[in-house]
């Protein structure tokens, strides 16, 4: 089973920033577009951001556009989610996931079923 490992979550005040990281096995990472999802208490898991295998193309949920940036370092087999201007609505468990393709195509990339491997999640809590 593919192991994706997230890190970087924590407690931050409103307006603060965090950077999440997700490390994947090289074989998985090199052949996968990567995505970030989040799940708040009592809510469905929702798409946050995605990045193509080359890193050339990115996509974001409307709720995070302008505040979050997804990037990847293919030499380190790691994808990042840079989160700025955080507010309490961003409080959730954040998951990274590997797509079964190197591309991000609409309308599939926001759909969790199009991702074949998932991390265990990392908690992000934003206090008011």
C-alpha positions as CSV (number, residue, x, y, z in Angstrom):
1,X,0.0,0.0,0.0
2,X,1.3,3.4,-1.0
3,X,2.3,5.6,2.0
4,X,1.9,9.3,1.8
5,X,3.0,11.2,4.9
6,X,1.8,14.7,5.7
7,X,3.4,17.0,8.2
8,X,3.3,20.7,9.1
9,X,-0.1,21.1,10.7
10,X,-0.7,22.8,14.0
11,X,-2.4,25.6,15.8
12,X,-2.2,29.1,14.3
13,X,-4.0,32.4,14.9
14,X,-6.2,34.1,12.4
15,X,-4.2,35.8,9.7
16,X,-1.3,33.4,10.3
17,X,0.5,31.0,7.9
18,X,1.4,27.4,7.7
19,X,3.1,25.2,5.2
20,X,2.0,21.6,4.9
21,X,4.3,18.9,3.4
22,X,3.5,15.5,1.9
23,X,6.2,13.0,1.1
24,X,5.5,10.1,-1.2
25,X,7.5,7.1,-2.5
26,X,9.5,8.1,-5.6
27,X,7.7,5.6,-7.8
28,X,4.3,7.1,-6.9
29,X,5.3,10.7,-6.9
30,X,6.9,10.6,-10.3
31,X,3.8,9.3,-12.0
32,X,1.2,11.3,-10.1
33,X,-0.4,14.6,-10.1
34,X,-1.0,15.5,-6.4
35,X,-3.9,17.0,-4.6
36,X,-4.8,18.4,-1.2
37,X,-8.2,17.9,0.4
38,X,-9.6,18.9,3.8
39,X,-12.3,17.7,6.1
40,X,-13.8,19.9,8.8
41,X,-15.8,18.4,11.7
42,X,-19.2,17.3,10.6
43,X,-18.6,18.1,6.9
44,X,-17.7,16.3,3.8
45,X,-14.2,16.0,2.5
46,X,-13.6,18.8,0.1
47,X,-11.0,19.6,-2.6
48,X,-8.4,22.3,-1.9
49,X,-5.7,22.3,-4.6
50,X,-4.0,20.1,-7.2
51,X,-0.8,20.2,-9.1
52,X,0.3,18.3,-12.2
53,X,3.2,15.9,-12.3
54,X,5.5,18.5,-13.9
55,X,4.3,21.2,-11.5
56,X,3.3,23.4,-14.5
57,X,-0.4,23.3,-13.9
58,X,-2.3,24.0,-10.7
59,X,-5.9,24.3,-9.7
60,X,-7.6,25.6,-6.5
61,X,-10.9,25.6,-4.9
62,X,-12.6,29.0,-5.0
63,X,-12.5,29.2,-1.2
64,X,-8.7,29.2,-1.1
65,X,-7.7,31.1,-4.2
66,X,-5.4,33.9,-3.5
67,X,-4.5,32.6,-0.1
68,X,-3.1,29.1,-0.7
69,X,-0.4,27.9,-3.0
70,X,0.4,24.4,-4.0
71,X,3.9,23.4,-5.2
72,X,6.1,20.3,-5.5
73,X,9.7,19.4,-5.4
74,X,10.2,16.4,-7.7
75,X,13.7,15.9,-6.5
76,X,12.5,15.5,-2.9
77,X,9.3,13.6,-3.9
78,X,7.3,16.1,-1.8
79,X,4.3,18.3,-2.4
80,X,3.6,21.4,-0.4
81,X,0.6,23.5,0.5
82,X,1.4,27.1,1.5
83,X,-1.4,28.6,3.4
84,X,-1.6,32.3,4.1
85,X,-4.2,34.6,5.7
86,X,-5.7,31.6,7.6
87,X,-9.1,32.0,9.2
88,X,-11.2,29.7,11.4
89,X,-13.1,28.4,8.4
90,X,-9.8,26.7,7.3
91,X,-9.8,24.5,10.4
92,X,-9.8,20.9,9.2
93,X,-7.8,17.8,8.8
94,X,-5.8,18.2,5.6
95,X,-5.0,15.2,3.4
96,X,-2.7,14.9,0.5
97,X,-3.5,12.4,-2.3
98,X,-1.9,11.0,-5.4
99,X,-3.8,10.9,-8.7
100,X,-3.7,7.9,-11.0
101,X,-2.4,10.3,-13.7
102,X,0.3,13.0,-14.1
103,X,-2.3,15.5,-15.4
104,X,-5.0,17.5,-13.7
105,X,-8.1,17.6,-16.0
106,X,-11.4,19.1,-15.4
107,X,-13.9,18.0,-14.1
108,X,-12.0,15.1,-12.5
109,X,-9.3,16.6,-10.4
110,X,-11.6,17.8,-7.6
111,X,-13.1,14.4,-7.2
112,X,-11.6,12.3,-4.4
113,X,-12.3,9.0,-6.2
114,X,-9.9,10.0,-9.0
115,X,-7.0,9.8,-6.4
116,X,-5.6,6.4,-5.7
117,X,-3.5,6.9,-2.6
118,X,-4.0,9.1,0.5
119,X,-2.1,10.2,3.5
120,X,-3.3,9.9,7.1
121,X,-4.0,13.6,7.4
122,X,-2.7,16.5,9.5
123,X,-4.7,18.7,11.7
124,X,-4.8,22.5,11.1
125,X,-6.6,24.6,13.7
126,X,-7.0,28.3,13.3
127,X,-8.0,30.2,16.4
128,X,-10.0,33.5,16.3
